[in-house]
Amino acid sequence: MAKANELRSGDVLAGVAAASSQERVAAKQVLSEMTVADIRNNPVIAYEDDCVTRLIQDDVNETAYNQIKNWSISELREYVLSDETSVDDIAFTRKGLTSEVVAAVAKICSNADLIYGAKKMR
């Protein structure tokens, strides 16, 4: 997931940054095609090894999650940005997301996308 980030010195120092803009674009493409379930089922730090991961995973609303688990990250991005998606729709949907899924969506958004999407949050 880090390879999809815009270039940051911390990522470079940690050795997780994309080596080129082409690699970054490719990482964003791969990330956009992953499903919500792919990311939830493969957290960066394993459920068994991290109490924060357990807390986040255990707090997911399964009803909301089951409605979106098969969506690609790109589809989730489009849903958030759609004029047809209401503030209430987003309020329900976000209960089914982990922070890693939210981060994945943010990585494939432009700054304008992030600003527009944030306006729809409470």
N, C-alpha and C positions, 0 to 999 in steps of 0.2 A: 504494500500500500504506500510506503514511503516514496517509492520511485515515481508515483503519480503527483507528488507535491511539486509546487513551484520551487525553484532552487533556493535552498536555505543553507547557510553556513553550518548550522548544527547537524543537518542531515549529511553534509559532506564530511564533517569531522567524525561522525558516527559510522561512516562508510555505507550509508543506506540510500544516498541520493542517486538519481539517474545519472548515468555517465554522459548523456547528451540530451539535447532537446528531442531527438527522434525517439530515444528510449523513454523519455517522459511521456510523449504523445502515445506511444505504444502501451505504456502502463495505464494511462487514463482510458484507453480503448478497452483493454482487458477488464479493468475495474468496472467500467460502465456496463459490461455484458454479464458480470456476476450477478447472482440473485441475492435478495435479502437473506434467504436461508443459507446460501453459501457463506456469507460473511458471519451470520450468527453462529453457524455450526463450526466455524473455524476461527475463533477469536485469536487475536495476536498473542495473548497470554492464556494458556489453557485454564479452563474452569477449575480443574483440580489443583492448580498451582497458585491461584490468586484470589484473594477474598473480594477484591473490587470487581473482578470479572464475575464472580458468583453473585454478588449483590446486583449488578446490572442485569445479568441473565435472569435471575430469579424475579426481578421486578417487571419483566416484560409482560404485557397484557396479551395472553394467548389468543383471545378472540380477535383483537386488532392484528396481531402478528399473522394469524392464519389467513387473513384477507389479503395480505401483501407479500407473504413469504416467497411466492413464485415470481414476483416482479423483478425485473432487472434493476440495477441501480439507475440506469438511464431512464427507465419507466417511472421510477419513484421521483426522480428529478423533474420529469415532465408533469407528473401529478401535482407536485408542490407548486410548480410555476403556472399551472393551468388556471385560466380565468374562471373555469367552472368549479374549481376546488375552493370550498369555503374555509373560513377560519375554523369553524366547527369540525369540518372534515379533517383538517390537519391536526386539530387537538385530539381527535380520536386516533388517527393513524399513528401519531408520534408515540402513543402508549405501547405500540407494537414494535418499536425500534430500539436497537442498542446504540450506544454512542459510536461504535465502530461503523454501523450502517450510516448514521448521520455524517460521520467524517468522510465516508466513501462518497456520499452525494456531494458534499462540499468540495471534494477534490476535483469533481468533474464540472463544477459550476464556475462561471465567470464571476467577477466582482459584481457586475450588474445583476446577475441571477441571485447572488447571495443577498443583495440589498432588497430586491423585489420579494424574494421568498421570506425574508425576515419581517417584512411589513405585514405578512399574513399570520404571524405568530402572536400569541397572547402572552 
